Amino acid sequence: MLLTTAGLAGASPAAAGSQPAHRGTAATQPRTVVSFTWGGGFGNQMGALPIFRQYHMHATYYVPSGLVCVPDTDPDCAGTSPYLTLPDIRTLAAAGNEIGGLTVLHVPLTKLPVAEQQREICQDRVNLTRWGMRVTDFAYPFAQVTPTLQDLVRRCGYNTGLGAGQLRGAGLCDSCGWAETIPPRDPYLLRAPIEVASVGTRWTAATFESIVTGARRHGGGWIIFNIHDVCARDCALGVTKPELNSVLAWLAGQARHGVTVRTVRQVADGPARPLVAGPTPPPIGGPGVRNAALSARGPGGTPACFQTARYGSNTAQFSYQQAGGPGGAGAETIRMTGWASGDAKLLPVLDLGQCAPPAQVGQRYSVAESYRSSQPVRFDLYYRTTVGNWVYWTSSSAMPAASEWAQTSWDTPALPRGATAVSFGLAIGSNGTLSVSRYSLQPVRYSGTRLFVFGVVVLFLLGYFMLRRWLLRRREAARAGPGPEPARAAESTPGPPPGPRSH
């Protein structure tokens, strides 16, 4: 069987579904196991590490690898990123904690095509493993679980998939079970209470204690707490350090009741399966951008394979017209008001390959769009790294305002090392209106005129050097004077081949 009770010596019959006694010593009481899991990959989770160390306990950290700050490739992220750094993850693992998968970019999987779902799930495990982690367990982002996702988690080599909200807790789901069984009923849907402090609930140390006590008094089993943040004060999806300290101190005293704290891997006890890569993205032809004319409508009212983006202090309203662009193409219009900083734009989706245009390191590209705008605009460009995260690349010079549809283009610098895809869009950074349509991404190639000029220059230089070499030889020959008398013809005529030699 995939999941066993190895490492849980003394497990009670409750794990097998029988009804144990509710009184007695720790050796005769039902076995209750508690796991603390952390989702989201936020850097403030490091604040829990000293508390777990104090009580000699460990936790499972589900990490979206594409959001991890890697100082070697992005030196500025350590001071600006809200997420765990790669050194943080290695510190957690070295302290005995488990590192699990949470997709590359921590996105709602149910909104993605199946191939992109698989890339998100499989590639996260590949990334974490290449960083030196032993990755066997997965958590569904935003607790969204479907049979298709369960199958993909299994196919990507994970042993378990964590859900949320299938067990009672925090006053919710009173008809649900008290605890997950050991082994679990379905390893690819580990049942758990709702995420800590989610859906408007307020958790205290007593909330944790009541959930564990309820499970212990009703046959024991496995309780999995899923937390996102370590907060300075009460916050959604998080706990404060004093609350966590109180809960762990209480759990340390529950050993006499058969309660232990274990990581998900310690309870599940599954093997580290071979790595599985996600499917190769389909090629993009034509203009180099999928749905380049914005003619296909996608979910959420945006063009298919495109996403809206905004940052800074401003208000940006996006609207899509399926045939509102030049020549009947689609168009996206951005109306910006209340601008104080930042900008807004429409980009090819920043994903792992379903929509994002692939690109080659060292290649220069010509990006182009049709647009009309009441204000000057510029191209903003981003690239995807080998891990799968997206970083800002560069921006163009300003393009003038255009009252009628106009096509504009800009040649990029060479794509930097480690880049695998690009995304771009014209951005408006002031109060006004911008409409965009007909995207294009093409490698920069020399035009016919450039090739002709280049050929003329090459021929001129070649002729110059050949003439110079000929003149130098003539000069050397003149300085040397007449040469030696040529050999007589008889002396240079070869004779008959030699006959056989005697031995």
Secondary structure, DSSP 8 states (H G I E B T S, - for coil): --S--TT-TT--GGGGT----SSS-TTTS--EEEEEEE-S-BGGGGGGHHHHHHTT---EEEE-GGGSB-TTT-TTHHHH-SB-BHHHHHHHHHTT-EEEE--SS---GGGS-HHHHHHHHHHHHHHHHHTT----EEE-GGG---HHHHHHHHHTT-SEEE--SSB-BTTB-TTSBSSB-SS-S-TTSB-----TT-TT----HHHHHHHHHHHHHTT-EEEEEEE-EEESS--TTEEEHHHHHHHHHHHHTTGGGTEEE--HHHHH-----------------TTSSTTTT--SB-GGGSBTTEEEEEESS-EEEEEEETT-SGGG--EEEEEEES-SS-EEEEEE--SSSSSS-B--TT--EEEEEEEEESS-EEEEEEEEESSS-EEEEEE---B--EEEEEEEEEE-----TTEEEEEEEEEE-SSEEEEEEEEEEEE----HHHHHHHHHHHHHHHHHHHHHHHHHHHHHHHHH-S------HHHHS----------
